[in-house]
Amino acid sequence: MSLGLGIVLFVIGAILAFALNLSVEWINLELVGYILMAAGAVVIILGIILLARRRNSVATSRTTVDPATGDRVTRNETSRPDDTTAI
């Protein structure tokens, strides 16, 4: 969602800054466009950072010998940093 919001802010800012030839006395639309483009870029960068952090995972593989049968047993655990339980 944050990537989409950043793209929308950036596009609206670009339209205000470059595409409109409208003059309003009480506000500078070109400056508002640049501000929206900067805010959109910040939101996109934060969204990418948060997506990268969310995808980190920890994988653990343990191999033990079952004392009853003598067979090797491999147990794989995968967990994400925000999860408290292991799969």
PDB file as gemmi writes it, atoms N, CA and C in Angstrom:
CRYST1    1.000    1.000    1.000  90.00  90.00  90.00 P 1                      
ATOM      1  N   MET A   1       0.818  -1.184   0.000  1.00  0.00           N  
ATOM      2  CA  MET A   1       0.000   0.000   0.000  1.00  0.00           C  
ATOM      3  C   MET A   1       0.866   1.253   0.000  1.00  0.00           C  
ATOM      4  N   SER A   2       1.979   1.217   0.702  1.00  0.00           N  
ATOM      5  CA  SER A   2       2.809   2.413   0.775  1.00  0.00           C  
ATOM      6  C   SER A   2       3.456   2.730  -0.575  1.00  0.00           C  
ATOM      7  N   LEU A   3       3.761   1.694  -1.350  1.00  0.00           N  
ATOM      8  CA  LEU A   3       4.321   1.959  -2.676  1.00  0.00           C  
ATOM      9  C   LEU A   3       3.289   2.648  -3.571  1.00  0.00           C  
ATOM     10  N   GLY A   4       2.060   2.188  -3.511  1.00  0.00           N  
ATOM     11  CA  GLY A   4       1.009   2.802  -4.319  1.00  0.00           C  
ATOM     12  C   GLY A   4       0.753   4.247  -3.918  1.00  0.00           C  
ATOM     13  N   LEU A   5       0.728   4.508  -2.625  1.00  0.00           N  
ATOM     14  CA  LEU A   5       0.538   5.878  -2.147  1.00  0.00           C  
ATOM     15  C   LEU A   5       1.680   6.770  -2.606  1.00  0.00           C  
ATOM     16  N   GLY A   6       2.903   6.271  -2.537  1.00  0.00           N  
ATOM     17  CA  GLY A   6       4.048   7.060  -2.980  1.00  0.00           C  
ATOM     18  C   GLY A   6       3.989   7.378  -4.456  1.00  0.00           C  
ATOM     19  N   ILE A   7       3.573   6.407  -5.248  1.00  0.00           N  
ATOM     20  CA  ILE A   7       3.462   6.632  -6.695  1.00  0.00           C  
ATOM     21  C   ILE A   7       2.372   7.649  -6.994  1.00  0.00           C  
ATOM     22  N   VAL A   8       1.245   7.541  -6.303  1.00  0.00           N  
ATOM     23  CA  VAL A   8       0.143   8.496  -6.516  1.00  0.00           C  
ATOM     24  C   VAL A   8       0.587   9.913  -6.140  1.00  0.00           C  
ATOM     25  N   LEU A   9       1.245  10.062  -4.998  1.00  0.00           N  
ATOM     26  CA  LEU A   9       1.726  11.392  -4.602  1.00  0.00           C  
ATOM     27  C   LEU A   9       2.715  11.946  -5.624  1.00  0.00           C  
ATOM     28  N   PHE A  10       3.606  11.105  -6.098  1.00  0.00           N  
ATOM     29  CA  PHE A  10       4.601  11.553  -7.065  1.00  0.00           C  
ATOM     30  C   PHE A  10       3.947  11.985  -8.381  1.00  0.00           C  
ATOM     31  N   VAL A  11       2.973  11.207  -8.845  1.00  0.00           N  
ATOM     32  CA  VAL A  11       2.306  11.533 -10.117  1.00  0.00           C  
ATOM     33  C   VAL A  11       1.497  12.826  -9.992  1.00  0.00           C  
ATOM     34  N   ILE A  12       0.758  12.971  -8.902  1.00  0.00           N  
ATOM     35  CA  ILE A  12      -0.013  14.206  -8.703  1.00  0.00           C  
ATOM     36  C   ILE A  12       0.920  15.407  -8.614  1.00  0.00           C  
ATOM     37  N   GLY A  13       2.041  15.236  -7.920  1.00  0.00           N  
ATOM     38  CA  GLY A  13       3.014  16.320  -7.831  1.00  0.00           C  
ATOM     39  C   GLY A  13       3.610  16.675  -9.178  1.00  0.00           C  
ATOM     40  N   ALA A  14       3.909  15.656  -9.993  1.00  0.00           N  
ATOM     41  CA  ALA A  14       4.463  15.921 -11.325  1.00  0.00           C  
ATOM     42  C   ALA A  14       3.448  16.638 -12.207  1.00  0.00           C  
ATOM     43  N   ILE A  15       2.180  16.263 -12.093  1.00  0.00           N  
ATOM     44  CA  ILE A  15       1.142  16.947 -12.869  1.00  0.00           C  
ATOM     45  C   ILE A  15       1.051  18.404 -12.455  1.00  0.00           C  
ATOM     46  N   LEU A  16       1.056  18.653 -11.142  1.00  0.00           N  
ATOM     47  CA  LEU A  16       0.977  20.040 -10.668  1.00  0.00           C  
ATOM     48  C   LEU A  16       2.212  20.845 -11.061  1.00  0.00           C  
ATOM     49  N   ALA A  17       3.375  20.218 -11.020  1.00  0.00           N  
ATOM     50  CA  ALA A  17       4.616  20.950 -11.284  1.00  0.00           C  
ATOM     51  C   ALA A  17       4.869  21.183 -12.771  1.00  0.00           C  
ATOM     52  N   PHE A  18       4.532  20.217 -13.608  1.00  0.00           N  
ATOM     53  CA  PHE A  18       4.940  20.310 -15.008  1.00  0.00           C  
ATOM     54  C   PHE A  18       3.803  20.446 -16.014  1.00  0.00           C  
ATOM     55  N   ALA A  19       2.622  19.927 -15.715  1.00  0.00           N  
ATOM     56  CA  ALA A  19       1.582  19.849 -16.734  1.00  0.00           C  
ATOM     57  C   ALA A  19       0.569  20.985 -16.666  1.00  0.00           C  
ATOM     58  N   LEU A  20       0.366  21.552 -15.509  1.00  0.00           N  
ATOM     59  CA  LEU A  20      -0.646  22.595 -15.385  1.00  0.00           C  
ATOM     60  C   LEU A  20      -0.045  23.968 -15.635  1.00  0.00           C  
ATOM     61  N   ASN A  21      -0.749  24.756 -16.419  1.00  0.00           N  
ATOM     62  CA  ASN A  21      -0.365  26.150 -16.640  1.00  0.00           C  
ATOM     63  C   ASN A  21      -1.398  27.063 -15.988  1.00  0.00           C  
ATOM     64  N   LEU A  22      -1.785  26.701 -14.779  1.00  0.00           N  
ATOM     65  CA  LEU A  22      -2.814  27.418 -14.047  1.00  0.00           C  
ATOM     66  C   LEU A  22      -2.149  28.313 -13.022  1.00  0.00           C  
ATOM     67  N   SER A  23      -2.606  29.544 -12.932  1.00  0.00           N  
ATOM     68  CA  SER A  23      -2.033  30.491 -11.986  1.00  0.00           C  
ATOM     69  C   SER A  23      -3.077  30.847 -10.931  1.00  0.00           C  
ATOM     70  N   VAL A  24      -2.726  30.636  -9.687  1.00  0.00           N  
ATOM     71  CA  VAL A  24      -3.592  30.987  -8.565  1.00  0.00           C  
ATOM     72  C   VAL A  24      -2.818  31.972  -7.696  1.00  0.00           C  
ATOM     73  N   GLU A  25      -3.480  33.045  -7.293  1.00  0.00           N  
ATOM     74  CA  GLU A  25      -2.773  34.091  -6.553  1.00  0.00           C  
ATOM     75  C   GLU A  25      -2.325  33.644  -5.169  1.00  0.00           C  
ATOM     76  N   TRP A  26      -3.104  32.870  -4.478  1.00  0.00           N  
ATOM     77  CA  TRP A  26      -2.838  32.579  -3.074  1.00  0.00           C  
ATOM     78  C   TRP A  26      -1.997  31.330  -2.849  1.00  0.00           C  
ATOM     79  N   ILE A  27      -1.640  30.578  -3.917  1.00  0.00           N  
ATOM     80  CA  ILE A  27      -0.805  29.391  -3.755  1.00  0.00           C  
ATOM     81  C   ILE A  27       0.024  29.173  -5.011  1.00  0.00           C  
ATOM     82  N   ASN A  28       1.238  28.721  -4.813  1.00  0.00           N  
ATOM     83  CA  ASN A  28       2.118  28.408  -5.925  1.00  0.00           C  
ATOM     84  C   ASN A  28       1.988  26.906  -6.214  1.00  0.00           C  
ATOM     85  N   LEU A  29       1.255  26.561  -7.258  1.00  0.00           N  
ATOM     86  CA  LEU A  29       1.000  25.158  -7.570  1.00  0.00           C  
ATOM     87  C   LEU A  29       2.255  24.408  -7.972  1.00  0.00           C  
ATOM     88  N   GLU A  30       3.216  25.092  -8.560  1.00  0.00           N  
ATOM     89  CA  GLU A  30       4.460  24.438  -8.934  1.00  0.00           C  
ATOM     90  C   GLU A  30       5.223  23.991  -7.681  1.00  0.00           C  
ATOM     91  N   LEU A  31       5.268  24.825  -6.663  1.00  0.00           N  
ATOM     92  CA  LEU A  31       5.932  24.460  -5.414  1.00  0.00           C  
ATOM     93  C   LEU A  31       5.201  23.317  -4.711  1.00  0.00           C  
ATOM     94  N   VAL A  32       3.875  23.349  -4.724  1.00  0.00           N  
ATOM     95  CA  VAL A  32       3.096  22.249  -4.141  1.00  0.00           C  
ATOM     96  C   VAL A  32       3.390  20.951  -4.882  1.00  0.00           C  
ATOM     97  N   GLY A  33       3.535  21.021  -6.188  1.00  0.00           N  
ATOM     98  CA  GLY A  33       3.874  19.840  -6.979  1.00  0.00           C  
ATOM     99  C   GLY A  33       5.225  19.265  -6.590  1.00  0.00           C  
ATOM    100  N   TYR A  34       6.218  20.144  -6.426  1.00  0.00           N  
ATOM    101  CA  TYR A  34       7.538  19.662  -6.010  1.00  0.00           C  
ATOM    102  C   TYR A  34       7.502  19.049  -4.615  1.00  0.00           C  
ATOM    103  N   ILE A  35       6.734  19.637  -3.720  1.00  0.00           N  
ATOM    104  CA  ILE A  35       6.602  19.092  -2.362  1.00  0.00           C  
ATOM    105  C   ILE A  35       5.941  17.719  -2.408  1.00  0.00           C  
ATOM    106  N   LEU A  36       4.893  17.567  -3.208  1.00  0.00           N  
ATOM    107  CA  LEU A  36       4.239  16.264  -3.329  1.00  0.00           C  
ATOM    108  C   LEU A  36       5.157  15.224  -3.966  1.00  0.00           C  
ATOM    109  N   MET A  37       5.966  15.632  -4.942  1.00  0.00           N  
ATOM    110  CA  MET A  37       6.906  14.699  -5.555  1.00  0.00           C  
ATOM    111  C   MET A  37       7.954  14.236  -4.539  1.00  0.00           C  
ATOM    112  N   ALA A  38       8.439  15.155  -3.714  1.00  0.00           N  
ATOM    113  CA  ALA A  38       9.411  14.780  -2.687  1.00  0.00           C  
ATOM    114  C   ALA A  38       8.777  13.845  -1.658  1.00  0.00           C  
ATOM    115  N   ALA A  39       7.551  14.151  -1.248  1.00  0.00           N  
ATOM    116  CA  ALA A  39       6.862  13.285  -0.290  1.00  0.00           C  
ATOM    117  C   ALA A  39       6.616  11.909  -0.890  1.00  0.00           C  
ATOM    118  N   GLY A  40       6.251  11.850  -2.157  1.00  0.00           N  
ATOM    119  CA  GLY A  40       6.045  10.572  -2.825  1.00  0.00           C  
ATOM    120  C   GLY A  40       7.329   9.755  -2.890  1.00  0.00           C  
ATOM    121  N   ALA A  41       8.443  10.420  -3.175  1.00  0.00           N  
ATOM    122  CA  ALA A  41       9.727   9.712  -3.230  1.00  0.00           C  
ATOM    123  C   ALA A  41      10.098   9.151  -1.854  1.00  0.00           C  
ATOM    124  N   VAL A  42       9.852   9.930  -0.797  1.00  0.00           N  
ATOM    125  CA  VAL A  42      10.150   9.458   0.560  1.00  0.00           C  
ATOM    126  C   VAL A  42       9.278   8.258   0.913  1.00  0.00           C  
ATOM    127  N   VAL A  43       7.993   8.310   0.570  1.00  0.00           N  
ATOM    128  CA  VAL A  43       7.086   7.200   0.874  1.00  0.00           C  
ATOM    129  C   VAL A  43       7.488   5.949   0.098  1.00  0.00           C  
ATOM    130  N   ILE A  44       7.895   6.097  -1.144  1.00  0.00           N  
ATOM    131  CA  ILE A  44       8.340   4.950  -1.938  1.00  0.00           C  
ATOM    132  C   ILE A  44       9.583   4.325  -1.325  1.00  0.00           C  
ATOM    133  N   ILE A  45      10.547   5.137  -0.932  1.00  0.00           N  
ATOM    134  CA  ILE A  45      11.778   4.614  -0.330  1.00  0.00           C  
ATOM    135  C   ILE A  45      11.472   3.905   0.985  1.00  0.00           C  
ATOM    136  N   LEU A  46      10.633   4.506   1.826  1.00  0.00           N  
ATOM    137  CA  LEU A  46      10.258   3.854   3.081  1.00  0.00           C  
ATOM    138  C   LEU A  46       9.510   2.543   2.832  1.00  0.00           C  
ATOM    139  N   GLY A  47       8.651   2.524   1.833  1.00  0.00           N  
ATOM    140  CA  GLY A  47       7.924   1.307   1.498  1.00  0.00           C  
ATOM    141  C   GLY A  47       8.847   0.189   1.062  1.00  0.00           C  
ATOM    142  N   ILE A  48       9.862   0.521   0.266  1.00  0.00           N  
ATOM    143  CA  ILE A  48      10.825  -0.484  -0.175  1.00  0.00           C  
ATOM    144  C   ILE A  48      11.636  -1.003   1.007  1.00  0.00           C  
ATOM    145  N   ILE A  49      12.036  -0.111   1.900  1.00  0.00           N  
ATOM    146  CA  ILE A  49      12.796  -0.534   3.087  1.00  0.00           C  
ATOM    147  C   ILE A  49      11.955  -1.454   3.957  1.00  0.00           C  
ATOM    148  N   LEU A  50      10.695  -1.106   4.173  1.00  0.00           N  
ATOM    149  CA  LEU A  50       9.833  -1.944   5.000  1.00  0.00           C  
ATOM    150  C   LEU A  50       9.561  -3.298   4.352  1.00  0.00           C  
ATOM    151  N   LEU A  51       9.416  -3.334   3.039  1.00  0.00           N  
ATOM    152  CA  LEU A  51       9.240  -4.615   2.352  1.00  0.00           C  
ATOM    153  C   LEU A  51      10.482  -5.489   2.469  1.00  0.00           C  
ATOM    154  N   ALA A  52      11.650  -4.877   2.377  1.00  0.00           N  
ATOM    155  CA  ALA A  52      12.890  -5.638   2.485  1.00  0.00           C  
ATOM    156  C   ALA A  52      13.065  -6.199   3.891  1.00  0.00           C  
ATOM    157  N   ARG A  53      12.691  -5.431   4.900  1.00  0.00           N  
ATOM    158  CA  ARG A  53      12.810  -5.910   6.280  1.00  0.00           C  
ATOM    159  C   ARG A  53      11.823  -7.025   6.570  1.00  0.00           C  
ATOM    160  N   ARG A  54      10.634  -6.946   5.989  1.00  0.00           N  
ATOM    161  CA  ARG A  54       9.603  -7.943   6.239  1.00  0.00           C  
ATOM    162  C   ARG A  54       9.968  -9.298   5.650  1.00  0.00           C  
ATOM    163  N   ARG A  55      10.744  -9.301   4.585  1.00  0.00           N  
ATOM    164  CA  ARG A  55      11.065 -10.550   3.899  1.00  0.00           C  
ATOM    165  C   ARG A  55      12.252 -11.285   4.502  1.00  0.00           C  
ATOM    166  N   ASN A  56      12.901 -10.699   5.493  1.00  0.00           N  
ATOM    167  CA  ASN A  56      13.998 -11.415   6.147  1.00  0.00           C  
ATOM    168  C   ASN A  56      13.454 -12.633   6.868  1.00  0.00           C  
ATOM    169  N   SER A  57      14.167 -13.721   6.779  1.00  0.00           N  
ATOM    170  CA  SER A  57      13.730 -14.932   7.463  1.00  0.00           C  
ATOM    171  C   SER A  57      14.952 -15.665   8.004  1.00  0.00           C  
ATOM    172  N   VAL A  58      14.700 -16.475   8.992  1.00  0.00           N  
ATOM    173  CA  VAL A  58      15.748 -17.273   9.599  1.00  0.00           C  
ATOM    174  C   VAL A  58      15.406 -18.730   9.374  1.00  0.00           C  
ATOM    175  N   ALA A  59      16.328 -19.482   8.815  1.00  0.00           N  
ATOM    176  CA  ALA A  59      16.104 -20.904   8.567  1.00  0.00           C  
ATOM    177  C   ALA A  59      17.122 -21.703   9.372  1.00  0.00           C  
ATOM    178  N   THR A  60      16.643 -22.698  10.102  1.00  0.00           N  
ATOM    179  CA  THR A  60      17.499 -23.544  10.917  1.00  0.00           C  
ATOM    180  C   THR A  60      17.252 -24.998  10.540  1.00  0.00           C  
ATOM    181  N   SER A  61      18.313 -25.730  10.356  1.00  0.00           N  
ATOM    182  CA  SER A  61      18.200 -27.153  10.042  1.00  0.00           C  
ATOM    183  C   SER A  61      19.007 -27.925  11.072  1.00  0.00           C  
ATOM    184  N   ARG A  62      18.348 -28.906  11.730  1.00  0.00           N  
ATOM    185  CA  ARG A  62      19.005 -29.715  12.743  1.00  0.00           C  
ATOM    186  C   ARG A  62      18.865 -31.187  12.379  1.00  0.00           C  
ATOM    187  N   THR A  63      19.952 -31.902  12.487  1.00  0.00           N  
ATOM    188  CA  THR A  63      19.928 -33.334  12.240  1.00  0.00           C  
ATOM    189  C   THR A  63      20.327 -34.055  13.530  1.00  0.00           C  
ATOM    190  N   THR A  64      19.488 -34.978  13.975  1.00  0.00           N  
ATOM    191  CA  THR A  64      19.775 -35.759  15.178  1.00  0.00           C  
ATOM    192  C   THR A  64      19.562 -37.235  14.870  1.00  0.00           C  
ATOM    193  N   VAL A  65      20.030 -38.061  15.759  1.00  0.00           N  
ATOM    194  CA  VAL A  65      19.853 -39.504  15.618  1.00  0.00           C  
ATOM    195  C   VAL A  65      18.802 -39.947  16.628  1.00  0.00           C  
ATOM    196  N   ASP A  66      17.769 -40.644  16.122  1.00  0.00           N  
ATOM    197  CA  ASP A  66      16.716 -41.161  16.991  1.00  0.00           C  
ATOM    198  C   ASP A  66      17.283 -42.334  17.799  1.00  0.00           C  
ATOM    199  N   PRO A  67      17.264 -42.239  19.139  1.00  0.00           N  
ATOM    200  CA  PRO A  67      17.876 -43.299  19.940  1.00  0.00           C  
ATOM    201  C   PRO A  67      17.140 -44.639  19.830  1.00  0.00           C  
ATOM    202  N   ALA A  68      15.849 -44.613  19.549  1.00  0.00           N  
ATOM    203  CA  ALA A  68      15.082 -45.860  19.507  1.00  0.00           C  
ATOM    204  C   ALA A  68      15.383 -46.659  18.240  1.00  0.00           C  
ATOM    205  N   THR A  69      15.438 -45.988  17.118  1.00  0.00           N  
ATOM    206  CA  THR A  69      15.607 -46.711  15.854  1.00  0.00           C  
ATOM    207  C   THR A  69      16.992 -46.537  15.244  1.00  0.00           C  
ATOM    208  N   GLY A  70      17.739 -45.527  15.663  1.00  0.00           N  
ATOM    209  CA  GLY A  70      19.056 -45.261  15.089  1.00  0.00           C  
ATOM    210  C   GLY A  70      18.991 -44.491  13.790  1.00  0.00           C  
ATOM    211  N   ASP A  71      17.795 -44.033  13.404  1.00  0.00           N  
ATOM    212  CA  ASP A  71      17.635 -43.279  12.163  1.00  0.00           C  
ATOM    213  C   ASP A  71      17.996 -41.815  12.383  1.00  0.00           C  
ATOM    214  N   ARG A  72      18.438 -41.189  11.311  1.00  0.00           N  
ATOM    215  CA  ARG A  72      18.703 -39.749  11.359  1.00  0.00           C  
ATOM    216  C   ARG A  72      17.398 -38.996  11.149  1.00  0.00           C  
ATOM    217  N   VAL A  73      17.170 -38.006  11.969  1.00  0.00           N  
ATOM    218  CA  VAL A  73      15.964 -37.191  11.882  1.00  0.00           C  
ATOM    219  C   VAL A  73      16.397 -35.762  11.618  1.00  0.00           C  
ATOM    220  N   THR A  74      15.874 -35.169  10.548  1.00  0.00           N  
ATOM    221  CA  THR A  74      16.184 -33.786  10.207  1.00  0.00           C  
ATOM    222  C   THR A  74      14.965 -32.935  10.478  1.00  0.00           C  
ATOM    223  N   ARG A  75      15.173 -31.856  11.206  1.00  0.00           N  
ATOM    224  CA  ARG A  75      14.074 -30.943  11.535  1.00  0.00           C  
ATOM    225  C   ARG A  75      14.410 -29.577  10.954  1.00  0.00           C  
ATOM    226  N   ASN A  76      13.524 -29.050  10.143  1.00  0.00           N  
ATOM    227  CA  ASN A  76      13.697 -27.732   9.532  1.00  0.00           C  
ATOM    228  C   ASN A  76      12.747 -26.750  10.188  1.00  0.00           C  
ATOM    229  N   GLU A  77      13.285 -25.604  10.602  1.00  0.00           N  
ATOM    230  CA  GLU A  77      12.471 -24.542  11.182  1.00  0.00           C  
ATOM    231  C   GLU A  77      12.676 -23.280  10.372  1.00  0.00           C  
ATOM    232  N   THR A  78      11.595 -22.614  10.056  1.00  0.00           N  
ATOM    233  CA  THR A  78      11.661 -21.349   9.358  1.00  0.00           C  
ATOM    234  C   THR A  78      10.822 -20.353  10.125  1.00  0.00           C  
ATOM    235  N   SER A  79      11.404 -19.191  10.401  1.00  0.00           N  
ATOM    236  CA  SER A  79      10.649 -18.170  11.118  1.00  0.00           C  
ATOM    237  C   SER A  79      11.020 -16.795  10.587  1.00  0.00           C  
ATOM    238  N   ARG A  80      10.064 -15.890  10.664  1.00  0.00           N  
ATOM    239  CA  ARG A  80      10.300 -14.507  10.312  1.00  0.00           C  
ATOM    240  C   ARG A  80      10.571 -13.752  11.606  1.00  0.00           C  
ATOM    241  N   PRO A  81      11.280 -12.647  11.534  1.00  0.00           N  
ATOM    242  CA  PRO A  81      11.615 -11.909  12.754  1.00  0.00           C  
ATOM    243  C   PRO A  81      10.401 -11.426  13.539  1.00  0.00           C  
ATOM    244  N   ASP A  82       9.289 -11.144  12.875  1.00  0.00           N  
ATOM    245  CA  ASP A  82       8.122 -10.650  13.593  1.00  0.00           C  
ATOM    246  C   ASP A  82       7.247 -11.785  14.122  1.00  0.00           C  
ATOM    247  N   ASP A  83       7.540 -13.040  13.738  1.00  0.00           N  
ATOM    248  CA  ASP A  83       6.793 -14.176  14.255  1.00  0.00           C  
ATOM    249  C   ASP A  83       7.416 -14.650  15.555  1.00  0.00           C  
ATOM    250  N   THR A  84       6.585 -15.121  16.472  1.00  0.00           N  
ATOM    251  CA  THR A  84       7.110 -15.662  17.726  1.00  0.00           C  
ATOM    252  C   THR A  84       7.114 -17.171  17.706  1.00  0.00           C  
ATOM    253  N   THR A  85       6.419 -17.765  16.734  1.00  0.00           N  
ATOM    254  CA  THR A  85       6.366 -19.227  16.652  1.00  0.00           C  
ATOM    255  C   THR A  85       7.181 -19.702  15.472  1.00  0.00           C  
ATOM    256  N   ALA A  86       7.725 -20.884  15.588  1.00  0.00           N  
ATOM    257  CA  ALA A  86       8.495 -21.488  14.509  1.00  0.00           C  
ATOM    258  C   ALA A  86       7.619 -22.477  13.775  1.00  0.00           C  
ATOM    259  N   ILE A  87       7.853 -22.578  12.503  1.00  0.00           N  
ATOM    260  CA  ILE A  87       7.070 -23.505  11.687  1.00  0.00           C  
ATOM    261  C   ILE A  87       7.838 -24.804  11.580  1.00  0.00           C  
TER     262      ILE A  87                                                      
END                                                                             
